[in-house]
Amino acid sequence: MASQSGIVCSEELKTFFGTCRDGKIRIIKVSISDSTNPVLILDTHLEPVSSWEDDWDQMVAPQLDPDQPAFILYRLDEKDSSEGFLWILLSWSPDHAHTRQKMLYASTKATFKKEFGAGQIKDDYYFNLMEEITLAGYKRHLAVEAAPGPLSRQEEEMKEIKESESRVEISVDTKHNTLSALAFPFKSEALAAVSSYGAGVCDYVQLAIDADTATEEVVLATSGACTTDQLATQVPEESARYHLFRFKHNHQGDYKESDVFIYSMPGYSVPIKERMMYSSCRNAVVDVIEKTLNIPLEKKLEVDNGSELTEEYLQGELHPVVSLNRPKFSKPPGPSRGNKRITKTPA
């Protein structure tokens, strides 16, 4: 907590504060007296002429001394919930002012706000150059305060992707485009291919998002027969894709066919727009496959490249090994005390 100067408002200033809140005062200048026991005193005040924006440049700058700090209370036309006018506290601390004066005003500011009533101060604006006290300068200050903190390029991209990854419920012919999710309609060829997959006609379907047309759609990239050994070659290295694959394998002596959904994203070599579209539309595509076309997916995977899609990898994802022989906790040995020493001289 910053140290306080102990300077308080004069009785005259306290009395004035009790009478200036009816809307008849636009600006109040308060200074610290030069007496042996300094106090906050009323320097000057002005009545409103027009709106607060029109009065700003006509009233604020003329009250400032280029070498002397001061507090300015400027009344807005806005009111709070209790119908009291809101104010802006302007703290003027010019670069050319004496260091002791600047420190004195800085250490008195909290007391000044408390005695006036901090609840009625909407904004607190510190400035030390004359060009900063114009209305345009104050609005620049508001814009800076409202702006989000700086992010790196990667942080901005990840933030956009995370914001777009919420689940949405869609049908195959509707399109949603909101801040939280995307869902593009399926083209008829894509629906037919996925339906054929569900009927067992083919073992592999690859879907893409066509962003080059006026209305983005989920389209068919390819479909047909595909073995596990061929699966890696189906994954593009320069673009994202959705894959529907029937994994035929043996597990513990039983033959199994598992429907696996794979989302392949080659990483940051793909443009940010494409990454966002595929990432945010992924859950909607899964909903169409599972809920609209009634194809239960046993596993949903995400990979960077096709080389990951090996027999061992798919087996491990579908049938993870569970260890039943958990090692018991072995108590560590106590600290060594070294060899025993003879503490008594033998007779």
C-alpha positions in Angstrom: 0.0 0.0 0.0 1.4 3.5 -0.9 2.3 5.7 2.0 0.0 8.7 2.6 1.0 12.3 3.2 -1.5 13.0 5.9 -2.8 16.0 4.1 -6.6 16.3 4.3 -9.3 18.6 2.9 -9.8 22.0 4.4 -13.2 22.7 6.1 -14.1 25.1 3.3 -13.4 22.4 0.7 -15.5 19.8 2.6 -18.4 22.3 2.8 -18.1 22.9 -1.0 -18.1 19.2 -1.7 -21.5 19.0 0.0 -23.0 21.6 -2.3 -21.5 20.8 -5.7 -23.3 17.6 -6.6 -26.6 19.1 -7.9 -25.4 19.4 -11.5 -24.6 23.2 -11.3 -20.8 22.7 -11.2 -18.8 21.3 -14.2 -15.2 21.6 -13.1 -13.4 21.9 -9.7 -9.7 22.5 -9.3 -8.1 21.5 -6.0 -4.6 22.3 -4.9 -2.4 21.8 -1.9 -1.7 24.9 0.1 1.8 26.3 0.7 1.2 26.9 4.4 3.2 25.3 7.3 0.4 22.7 7.7 -0.7 22.1 4.1 -4.2 21.1 3.3 -6.3 20.6 0.2 -8.0 23.8 -0.8 -10.5 24.9 -3.4 -8.7 26.7 -6.2 -11.5 27.4 -8.6 -14.7 26.0 -10.0 -16.8 26.7 -13.2 -20.5 26.1 -14.1 -21.4 24.1 -17.2 -22.1 25.8 -20.5 -22.9 22.9 -22.8 -22.4 19.1 -22.7 -19.4 17.6 -20.9 -17.7 16.9 -24.2 -18.2 20.4 -25.6 -17.1 22.0 -22.3 -13.9 19.9 -21.9 -11.4 21.7 -24.2 -12.8 25.1 -23.2 -12.5 24.5 -19.4 -9.8 22.0 -18.5 -6.7 23.2 -20.2 -7.0 26.9 -19.0 -7.0 25.7 -15.3 -3.6 24.1 -15.5 -0.3 25.6 -14.5 2.5 24.2 -16.7 4.8 23.8 -13.6 2.4 23.1 -10.8 0.5 19.8 -10.1 -3.2 19.9 -9.3 -6.3 17.8 -9.0 -9.2 18.4 -11.3 -12.7 17.0 -10.7 -14.7 17.1 -14.0 -18.5 16.3 -13.9 -20.0 14.1 -16.6 -23.6 14.3 -17.6 -24.0 10.6 -16.7 -25.7 9.5 -13.4 -25.3 6.4 -11.3 -28.1 4.2 -9.9 -28.7 6.6 -7.1 -29.2 9.5 -9.5 -25.9 11.1 -8.5 -23.7 12.6 -11.1 -20.5 10.8 -12.0 -17.1 12.5 -12.1 -13.6 12.1 -13.6 -10.6 12.7 -11.4 -7.8 14.3 -13.5 -4.4 14.2 -11.9 -2.1 16.8 -13.4 1.6 16.2 -12.7 3.7 18.1 -15.3 7.3 16.9 -16.0 8.7 20.3 -15.1 7.2 20.4 -11.6 9.4 20.0 -8.6 9.9 16.3 -7.6 8.7 17.0 -4.0 5.5 18.6 -5.3 4.8 15.6 -7.6 5.4 13.1 -4.7 3.2 15.2 -2.4 0.2 15.1 -4.7 0.7 11.4 -5.5 0.7 10.5 -1.8 -2.4 12.7 -1.1 -4.5 11.3 -4.0 -6.1 8.4 -2.1 -7.2 10.7 0.8 -8.6 13.2 -1.7 -10.7 10.5 -3.5 -11.9 9.1 -0.2 -13.0 12.5 1.2 -14.8 13.5 -2.1 -16.4 10.0 -2.4 -14.7 7.4 -4.5 -18.0 5.8 -5.5 -18.9 8.8 -7.6 -15.6 8.9 -9.5 -16.1 6.9 -12.7 -12.6 7.2 -14.1 -9.1 8.2 -12.9 -6.9 9.9 -15.5 -3.2 10.7 -14.9 -1.4 12.9 -17.4 1.8 15.0 -17.5 1.6 16.6 -21.0 -0.7 19.4 -22.2 -1.6 17.4 -25.4 -2.9 14.5 -23.2 -5.5 16.7 -21.5 -7.5 17.4 -24.6 -10.8 15.5 -25.2 -9.1 13.5 -28.0 -6.3 12.6 -25.6 -8.8 11.4 -22.9 -10.7 9.3 -25.4 -7.4 7.7 -26.5 -6.8 6.8 -22.9 -10.3 5.1 -22.7 -9.5 3.1 -25.9 -6.2 1.9 -24.4 -7.9 0.9 -21.2 -10.6 -1.1 -23.0 -8.1 -2.9 -25.3 -7.1 -6.5 -24.4 -3.6 -7.3 -23.2 -1.0 -8.1 -25.9 -0.7 -11.7 -27.1 1.8 -13.4 -29.2 0.8 -14.6 -32.6 0.6 -18.2 -31.4 -1.4 -17.2 -28.4 -3.9 -15.3 -30.5 -4.3 -18.2 -32.8 -4.8 -20.7 -30.0 -7.3 -18.4 -28.3 -9.4 -18.2 -31.5 -9.3 -21.9 -31.9 -10.3 -22.6 -28.3 -13.2 -20.2 -28.5 -14.5 -21.9 -31.6 -14.4 -25.5 -30.3 -17.8 -25.7 -28.4 -20.2 -28.4 -29.4 -23.3 -27.6 -31.5 -26.3 -29.6 -32.5 -27.0 -29.5 -36.3 -28.7 -31.3 -39.1 -27.1 -32.2 -42.4 -28.5 -29.3 -44.3 -28.2 -26.4 -41.8 -25.3 -24.0 -41.4 -24.4 -22.2 -38.1 -21.8 -19.5 -37.8 -21.5 -18.1 -34.3 -18.7 -17.0 -32.0 -18.6 -20.4 -30.3 -18.9 -22.9 -33.2 -19.2 -23.6 -36.9 -21.3 -26.2 -38.6 -21.4 -26.5 -42.4 -24.0 -28.5 -44.4 -23.0 -31.8 -45.9 -23.0 -32.1 -49.7 -25.2 -34.9 -51.1 -22.1 -36.9 -52.3 -20.6 -36.7 -48.8 -23.8 -38.0 -47.2 -24.1 -40.8 -49.7 -20.5 -41.9 -49.1 -20.9 -41.9 -45.3 -24.2 -43.8 -45.7 -22.5 -46.4 -47.9 -19.8 -46.8 -45.3 -22.5 -47.4 -42.7 -24.0 -50.1 -44.9 -20.6 -51.8 -45.2 -20.1 -51.0 -48.9 -16.7 -49.3 -48.3 -14.2 -49.2 -45.5 -12.9 -45.7 -45.7 -14.3 -42.2 -46.3 -12.4 -38.9 -46.4 -14.2 -35.6 -45.9 -13.1 -32.0 -46.5 -14.4 -28.5 -46.1 -14.8 -26.6 -49.4 -14.1 -23.0 -48.4 -13.7 -21.8 -52.0 -17.4 -21.6 -52.7 -19.8 -18.9 -51.5 -21.5 -21.3 -49.0 -18.9 -23.5 -47.3 -19.8 -27.2 -47.3 -18.5 -30.6 -46.1 -17.6 -32.4 -49.3 -16.4 -35.9 -50.2 -12.6 -36.1 -50.8 -12.4 -39.8 -51.5 -13.9 -43.1 -50.4 -13.4 -46.8 -51.1 -11.5 -49.8 -49.8 -8.5 -49.2 -47.5 -6.4 -51.5 -45.3 -4.6 -50.4 -42.2 -1.3 -50.5 -44.1 -2.7 -48.1 -46.7 -4.3 -45.7 -44.2 -1.2 -43.6 -43.6 -0.9 -42.8 -47.3 -4.5 -41.5 -47.4 -3.7 -38.6 -45.0 -2.7 -35.3 -46.8 0.5 -33.6 -45.6 -0.6 -30.0 -46.5 -4.2 -29.8 -45.5 -6.6 -30.9 -42.8 -9.2 -33.7 -43.3 -11.8 -35.9 -41.5 -11.5 -39.6 -41.9 -13.9 -42.5 -41.3 -12.1 -45.8 -41.1 -13.2 -49.4 -40.4 -10.4 -50.9 -38.5 -10.4 -54.7 -39.0 -8.2 -56.5 -36.5 -7.9 -59.3 -34.0 -7.9 -58.8 -30.3 -7.4 -61.6 -27.8 -8.3 -64.1 -30.5 -11.5 -62.4 -31.6 -12.0 -60.7 -35.0 -13.3 -57.2 -34.6 -14.3 -54.3 -36.9 -14.2 -50.9 -35.2 -15.5 -47.6 -36.6 -12.8 -44.9 -36.0 -13.1 -41.2 -36.7 -9.8 -39.5 -37.3 -9.2 -35.7 -37.5 -5.9 -35.0 -39.2 -4.3 -31.6 -38.8 -0.7 -31.2 -40.1 0.1 -28.3 -37.7 1.0 -24.7 -38.2 1.9 -25.2 -41.9 -1.9 -25.0 -42.5 -3.4 -21.5 -42.7 -5.1 -20.2 -39.5 -8.5 -19.9 -41.2 -8.4 -23.6 -42.3 -7.3 -24.8 -38.9 -10.1 -22.8 -37.2 -12.8 -24.1 -39.6 -11.8 -27.8 -39.3 -11.3 -27.6 -35.5 -14.6 -25.8 -34.8 -16.6 -28.0 -37.3 -15.2 -31.3 -36.0 -17.8 -32.0 -33.3 -20.6 -31.1 -35.7 -19.3 -33.6 -38.3 -19.2 -36.3 -35.5 -22.8 -35.5 -34.6 -24.0 -36.0 -38.1 -22.2 -39.4 -38.4 -23.4 -40.6 -35.0 -26.8 -39.0 -34.5 -28.1 -38.4 -38.0 -26.7 -41.4 -39.8 -26.6 -43.7 -36.8 -23.0 -44.9 -37.1 -21.6 -45.4 -33.6 -18.0 -44.4 -33.4 -15.8 -46.6 -31.2 -12.9 -44.1 -31.1 -12.2 -40.5 -32.1 -8.6 -39.6 -32.8 -6.6 -36.6 -33.7 -3.2 -36.9 -35.5 -0.6 -34.6 -37.0 0.4 -36.9 -39.9 -0.4 -40.3 -41.3 2.7 -42.0 -40.0 1.0 -42.2 -36.6 -1.8 -44.4 -37.9 -0.1 -47.8 -37.4 -1.6 -51.1 -36.4 0.0 -50.8 -33.0 -1.3 -47.3 -32.4 -4.9 -48.1 -33.3 -4.7 -51.3 -31.2 -3.4 -49.3 -28.2 -6.1 -46.6 -28.6 -9.0 -49.1 -28.9 -7.7 -51.7 -26.4 -5.3 -50.0 -23.9 -3.2 -52.4 -21.9 -4.3 -52.5 -18.2 -1.6 -53.6 -15.8 -3.0 -55.9 -13.1 0.3 -56.4 -11.3 0.8 -53.1 -9.6 4.2 -53.0 -7.9 3.9 -52.7 -4.1 5.4 -49.7 -2.5 8.8 -50.6 -1.1 9.8 -48.7 2.0 13.2 -47.0 1.4 16.0 -48.0 3.8 16.7 -45.7 6.7 19.7 -43.4 6.7 23.0 -45.1 7.2 24.7 -44.5 10.5 28.0 -45.8 9.4 30.2 -48.4 11.1 29.9 -48.7 14.8 32.7 -47.0 16.7 34.3 -47.9 20.0 33.4 -45.2 22.4 35.1 -46.7 25.5 38.8 -47.5 25.7 39.1 -51.2 26.5 40.8 -52.0 29.8 
